[in-house]
């Protein structure tokens, strides 16, 4: 049986199933998805903003905070290679060095502090798309990454809200970024990044 990431019988899943092993022992995918969404939304409210520097360990802390009530492996880097459709994510042996490159790019740009909004949109769209290709966790990458980029964008001095964008648009934007077409992600961030903090009416 192939799971949604095409790994065959995934060791993260219950035998003969594509449902992830979880602390709630839910073996129905739809119930697990709902529980995961509800619990991670509650957990996200409890994550404190921190100043940079940010790195893969910081992203792991976010993931652990979001999913520790659901998965034993929350915050741990995946131990198998995964793909989704025609997209093959970063091989597990390259997760740490490739992620380090992306965080180093942002660090060398001073985490986009004092950048104009239009420049910030272009920059975070590219870095978000590239980091998504790393996909360091077995599940929950998008949610953890959005919290990380909330912190990056707020630190850069702008408000951020994901509500203007539907899930289908997110998926399309991330798929386009696989071939380095960052246009759809720029559209996403154009909708989500608000005014400079302190300048709201």
SEMI-529666 format. One record per atom (N, C-alpha, C): x, y, z; residue in one letter. Coordinates in steps of 0.05 Angstrom, whole numbers, padded with zeros to 5 digits, always signed. Layout:
N
XYZA
...
//
This chain:
201
+00017-00024+00000X
+00000+00000+00000X
+00018+00025+00000X
+00012+00044-00018X
+00027+00069-00019X
+00012+00090-00003X
+00027+00105+00014X
+00014+00126+00028X
+00015+00151+00010X
+00006+00174+00020X
+00004+00197+00003X
+00031+00208-00005X
+00052+00200+00008X
+00079+00209+00001X
+00093+00188-00016X
+00080+00166-00023X
+00091+00146-00041X
+00114+00131-00029X
+00114+00126-00003X
+00137+00113+00010X
+00132+00083+00013X
+00109+00072+00003X
+00103+00044+00008X
+00091+00042+00036X
+00097+00019+00050X
+00087+00017+00077X
+00105+00034+00095X
+00094+00057+00101X
+00108+00078+00116X
+00111+00069+00146X
+00135+00069+00156X
+00139+00061+00185X
+00125+00081+00204X
+00119+00105+00194X
+00104+00124+00211X
+00075+00117+00213X
+00065+00099+00196X
+00036+00093+00195X
+00029+00067+00208X
+00004+00064+00215X
-00006+00038+00225X
-00003+00017+00203X
+00004-00008+00209X
+00007-00029+00189X
-00018-00031+00171X
-00013-00033+00145X
-00034-00036+00126X
-00051-00011+00122X
-00041+00012+00131X
-00056+00036+00131X
-00038+00060+00123X
-00051+00081+00114X
-00035+00106+00109X
-00042+00127+00131X
-00053+00118+00153X
-00058+00136+00175X
-00034+00136+00194X
-00025+00160+00200X
-00002+00163+00217X
-00007+00153+00246X
+00012+00138+00257X
+00010+00131+00285X
+00009+00156+00301X
-00009+00157+00321X
-00013+00181+00336X
-00020+00175+00365X
-00015+00195+00382X
-00019+00192+00410X
-00048+00188+00418X
-00066+00196+00401X
-00095+00194+00406X
-00105+00166+00396X
-00087+00151+00383X
-00094+00125+00372X
-00118+00127+00353X
-00120+00148+00339X
-00141+00151+00318X
-00131+00137+00293X
-00147+00118+00283X
-00139+00103+00260X
-00157+00109+00236X
-00172+00131+00238X
-00188+00141+00216X
-00175+00167+00207X
-00167+00168+00181X
-00152+00191+00171X
-00167+00217+00175X
-00193+00217+00170X
-00209+00242+00172X
-00210+00252+00201X
-00213+00233+00219X
-00213+00241+00247X
-00186+00252+00256X
-00165+00239+00246X
-00138+00248+00253X
-00133+00276+00242X
-00141+00281+00217X
-00137+00307+00205X
-00151+00329+00221X
-00176+00323+00229X
-00190+00343+00245X
-00177+00348+00272X
-00170+00326+00285X
-00156+00330+00311X
-00130+00345+00309X
-00115+00338+00288X
-00089+00351+00283X
-00093+00380+00278X
-00113+00387+00262X
-00118+00415+00256X
-00127+00430+00281X
-00146+00419+00296X
-00156+00432+00320X
-00135+00436+00341X
-00120+00415+00347X
-00099+00416+00368X
-00076+00434+00360X
-00068+00434+00335X
-00046+00451+00326X
-00054+00480+00326X
-00080+00486+00320X
-00089+00514+00321X
-00088+00524+00349X
-00096+00508+00368X
-00095+00516+00397X
-00066+00520+00405X
-00049+00501+00397X
-00020+00502+00404X
-00007+00527+00392X
-00014+00534+00368X
-00002+00557+00355X
-00006+00583+00370X
-00029+00585+00384X
-00034+00608+00400X
-00015+00611+00424X
-00003+00589+00431X
+00015+00589+00455X
+00044+00593+00448X
+00050+00594+00422X
+00078+00597+00414X
+00086+00626+00416X
+00107+00632+00432X
+00116+00659+00435X
+00134+00668+00412X
+00131+00693+00405X
+00149+00704+00385X
+00177+00707+00396X
+00197+00700+00380X
+00225+00704+00389X
+00240+00720+00367X
+00260+00734+00376X
+00276+00749+00357X
+00296+00730+00343X
+00306+00738+00319X
+00326+00721+00306X
+00352+00721+00323X
+00370+00703+00317X
+00371+00686+00292X
+00352+00663+00293X
+00342+00655+00270X
+00325+00631+00266X
+00342+00610+00252X
+00336+00585+00257X
+00350+00563+00244X
+00332+00538+00244X
+00343+00516+00234X
+00328+00492+00233X
+00319+00483+00261X
+00336+00486+00281X
+00328+00479+00308X
+00304+00495+00318X
+00303+00520+00310X
+00280+00537+00317X
+00255+00527+00304X
+00257+00519+00278X
+00234+00507+00264X
+00225+00481+00278X
+00245+00466+00287X
+00238+00441+00301X
+00223+00447+00327X
+00231+00468+00341X
+00217+00475+00366X
+00188+00482+00360X
+00184+00497+00338X
+00157+00504+00330X
+00141+00479+00324X
+00152+00461+00309X
+00138+00437+00302X
+00131+00420+00327X
+00150+00419+00345X
+00146+00404+00370X
+00123+00417+00386X
+00122+00443+00387X
+00100+00457+00401X
+00073+00452+00389X
+00073+00451+00362X
+00047+00448+00348X
+00036+00420+00350X
+00054+00399+00350X
+00045+00372+00346X
+00052+00352+00368X
+00063+00362+00390X
+00072+00343+00411X
+00048+00328+00424X
+00024+00340+00423X
+00001+00326+00434X
-00009+00304+00415X
+00001+00303+00391X
-00009+00285+00371X
+00011+00263+00363X
+00036+00272+00359X
+00056+00253+00348X
+00080+00251+00367X
+00090+00226+00371X
+00114+00222+00387X
+00138+00235+00374X
+00138+00237+00348X
+00162+00247+00333X
+00160+00277+00328X
+00142+00291+00341X
+00139+00320+00336X
+00166+00334+00341X
+00174+00350+00323X
+00199+00365+00325X
+00223+00350+00315X
+00220+00324+00309X
+00243+00308+00299X
+00244+00308+00269X
+00268+00309+00258X
+00271+00307+00229X
+00262+00280+00219X
+00249+00279+00196X
+00240+00253+00185X
+00263+00234+00180X
+00257+00209+00180X
+00277+00188+00177X
+00274+00173+00151X
+00255+00181+00134X
+00251+00169+00108X
+00250+00190+00086X
+00256+00183+00062X
+00252+00201+00039X
+00223+00200+00031X
+00213+00224+00023X
+00184+00225+00016X
+00181+00241-00010X
+00158+00236-00023X
+00150+00251-00047X
+00120+00254-00046X
+00110+00274-00061X
+00082+00278-00063X
+00076+00283-00093X
+00060+00265-00105X
+00056+00268-00134X
+00082+00265-00149X
+00088+00285-00165X
+00113+00285-00180X
+00136+00300-00166X
+00130+00310-00142X
+00149+00325-00126X
+00164+00307-00107X
+00190+00306-00110X
+00207+00291-00091X
+00220+00312-00073X
+00216+00309-00047X
+00227+00328-00029X
+00256+00321-00023X
+00270+00339-00010X
+00298+00337-00004X
+00304+00309+00009X
+00325+00296+00000X
+00333+00271+00012X
+00340+00275+00041X
+00335+00256+00058X
+00338+00260+00086X
+00367+00267+00094X
+00386+00257+00079X
+00414+00262+00085X
+00422+00291+00079X
+00405+00306+00064X
+00411+00333+00057X
+00394+00354+00071X
+00376+00344+00089X
+00358+00363+00102X
+00373+00384+00117X
+00392+00376+00134X
+00405+00396+00151X
+00423+00415+00135X
+00440+00405+00117X
+00457+00424+00102X
+00441+00443+00083X
+00420+00432+00071X
+00404+00449+00053X
+00388+00470+00068X
+00377+00462+00091X
+00363+00481+00108X
+00382+00503+00118X
+00406+00495+00125X
+00426+00514+00135X
+00432+00535+00114X
+00433+00527+00088X
+00438+00547+00067X
+00416+00568+00066X
+00391+00559+00069X
+00368+00578+00067X
+00368+00597+00091X
+00372+00586+00114X
+00373+00604+00138X
+00397+00623+00136X
+00419+00614+00125X
+00443+00631+00122X
+00437+00654+00103X
+00422+00649+00081X
+00415+00670+00063X
+00399+00691+00077X
+00379+00683+00093X
+00363+00702+00108X
+00379+00717+00129X
+00397+00703+00142X
+00414+00716+00162X
+00432+00738+00149X
+00443+00731+00126X
+00460+00750+00112X
+00445+00775+00102X
+00418+00772+00100X
+00401+00794+00092X
+00389+00807+00117X
+00401+00801+00140X
+00391+00813+00166X
+00362+00808+00170X
+00352+00784+00161X
+00325+00776+00166X
+00305+00796+00155X
+00314+00811+00134X
+00297+00830+00119X
+00288+00854+00136X
+00302+00859+00157X
+00295+00882+00174X
+00298+00908+00159X
+00279+00925+00162X
+00278+00952+00149X
+00274+00950+00119X
+00267+00927+00108X
+00261+00925+00080X
+00234+00937+00073X
+00231+00947+00049X
+00205+00956+00040X
+00186+00932+00036X
+00161+00937+00037X
+00141+00915+00036X
+00144+00899+00010X
+00147+00913-00013X
+00149+00899-00039X
+00173+00881-00040X
+00196+00890-00029X
+00220+00875-00029X
+00217+00851-00010X
+00204+00855+00013X
+00199+00834+00032X
+00182+00812+00020X
+00161+00819+00005X
+00144+00799-00007X
+00160+00781-00026X
+00176+00794-00043X
+00192+00778-00062X
+00211+00759-00048X
+00224+00769-00027X
+00245+00754-00013X
+00232+00730+00002X
+00211+00735+00018X
+00200+00713+00034X
+00186+00693+00016X
+00175+00701-00007X
+00163+00681-00025X
+00184+00661-00034X
+00207+00671-00042X
+00228+00653-00052X
+00239+00635-00029X
+00244+00647-00006X
+00255+00630+00016X
+00234+00610+00026X
+00209+00618+00026X
+00188+00600+00035X
+00186+00576+00016X
+00186+00582-00010X
+00185+00561-00030X
+00208+00542-00028X
+00232+00553-00024X
+00256+00536-00023X
+00256+00519+00003X
+00248+00531+00025X
+00247+00515+00050X
+00226+00494+00049X
+00204+00499+00035X
+00183+00479+00032X
+00194+00454+00018X
+00213+00457+00000X
+00225+00434-00014X
+00242+00417+00005X
+00250+00428+00027X
+00266+00413+00047X
+00247+00393+00061X
+00223+00403+00068X
+00202+00386+00081X
+00215+00368+00103X
+00225+00381+00124X
+00241+00366+00143X
+00225+00346+00160X
+00199+00349+00162X
+00183+00332+00180X
+00165+00313+00164X
+00157+00292+00176X
+00140+00272+00163X
+00113+00284+00156X
+00103+00302+00173X
+00077+00315+00169X
+00078+00341+00184X
+00061+00360+00175X
+00059+00386+00190X
+00079+00407+00181X
+00092+00403+00158X
+00112+00422+00149X
+00101+00449+00144X
+00078+00450+00130X
+00067+00476+00122X
+00060+00493+00146X
+00047+00480+00166X
+00038+00495+00189X
+00062+00505+00205X
+00082+00489+00209X
+00106+00498+00224X
+00120+00520+00209X
+00122+00517+00183X
+00135+00537+00167X
+00121+00564+00167X
+00094+00563+00167X
+00079+00588+00168X
+00084+00603+00195X
+00086+00588+00217X
+00092+00601+00242X
+00119+00614+00241X
+00139+00599+00230X
+00166+00610+00227X
+00165+00636+00211X
+00151+00636+00189X
+00151+00660+00172X
+00134+00683+00185X
+00115+00676+00201X
+00102+00697+00217X
+00123+00712+00234X
+00140+00697+00247X
+00160+00709+00264X
+00180+00726+00247X
+00188+00715+00224X
+00206+00730+00207X
+00194+00756+00197X
+00169+00755+00189X
+00155+00778+00178X
+00149+00799+00200X
+00141+00790+00223X
+00136+00808+00245X
+00162+00821+00254X
+00184+00805+00255X
+00210+00816+00262X
+00219+00837+00241X
+00211+00833+00216X
+00217+00852+00195X
+00200+00877+00197X
+00180+00877+00214X
+00164+00901+00219X
+00137+00902+00206X
+00126+00879+00197X
+00100+00879+00184X
+00080+00860+00197X
+00055+00867+00194X
+00034+00849+00203X
+00031+00826+00183X
+00020+00804+00193X
+00016+00780+00175X
-00009+00765+00184X
-00025+00758+00164X
-00049+00741+00169X
-00052+00722+00145X
-00056+00696+00151X
-00059+00676+00130X
-00088+00673+00120X
-00107+00686+00134X
-00135+00681+00128X
-00143+00689+00099X
-00130+00708+00086X
-00140+00715+00059X
-00135+00694+00038X
-00120+00673+00045X
-00112+00653+00024X
-00125+00626+00030X
-00138+00614+00010X
-00150+00588+00013X
-00129+00566+00010X
-00135+00542+00020X
-00116+00520+00019X
-00107+00513-00010X
-00126+00514-00029X
-00120+00507-00057X
-00099+00526-00068X
-00102+00552-00061X
-00082+00571-00071X
-00055+00566-00059X
-00054+00559-00034X
-00028+00552-00021X
-00015+00529-00036X
-00031+00508-00041X
-00020+00484-00054X
-00009+00491-00082X
-00025+00506-00097X
-00016+00514-00124X
+00010+00530-00122X
+00012+00548-00104X
+00036+00565-00101X
+00060+00549-00094X
+00057+00530-00076X
+00080+00513-00068X
+00089+00494-00091X
+00069+00484-00106X
+00076+00467-00129X
+00091+00483-00150X
+00082+00508-00155X
+00096+00525-00175X
+00125+00530-00166X
+00129+00534-00140X
+00156+00540-00130X
+00175+00517-00133X
+00165+00493-00137X
+00182+00470-00142X
+00200+00474-00166X
+00190+00488-00186X
+00205+00493-00211X
+00215+00523-00210X
+00217+00534-00186X
+00227+00561-00182X
+00209+00582-00194X
+00183+00576-00197X
+00164+00597-00205X
+00152+00607-00179X
+00162+00630-00170X
+00154+00641-00144X
+00131+00661-00147X
+00121+00665-00171X
+00100+00684-00176X
+00075+00679-00159X
+00065+00654-00159X
+00041+00649-00142X
+00046+00653-00112X
+00070+00646-00102X
+00076+00651-00074X
+00078+00681-00069X
+00088+00697-00088X
+00088+00726-00084X
+00060+00737-00082X
+00041+00725-00098X
+00013+00733-00096X
+00002+00727-00069X
+00009+00703-00058X
+00000+00695-00031X
+00010+00715-00011X
+00036+00721-00011X
+00046+00739+00009X
+00037+00768+00005X
+00031+00776-00020X
+00019+00802-00025X
-00008+00804-00010X
-00023+00783-00009X
-00049+00783+00005X
-00045+00781+00035X
-00025+00767+00044X
-00022+00761+00073X
-00006+00781+00089X
+00014+00794+00076X
+00030+00814+00091X
+00015+00840+00091X
+00011+00851+00115X
-00004+00875+00117X
+00013+00900+00119X
+00005+00919+00134X
+00019+00944+00136X
+00043+00942+00155X
+00060+00962+00154X
+00082+00963+00173X
+00071+00966+00201X
+00082+00951+00220X
+00072+00953+00247X
+00075+00981+00258X
+00054+00992+00269X
+00054+01019+00280X
+00042+01039+00261X
+00036+01030+00236X
+00024+01048+00216X
-00005+01041+00210X
-00016+01021+00224X
-00044+01013+00219X
-00062+01036+00227X
-00084+01038+00213X
-00104+01059+00219X
-00120+01050+00244X
//
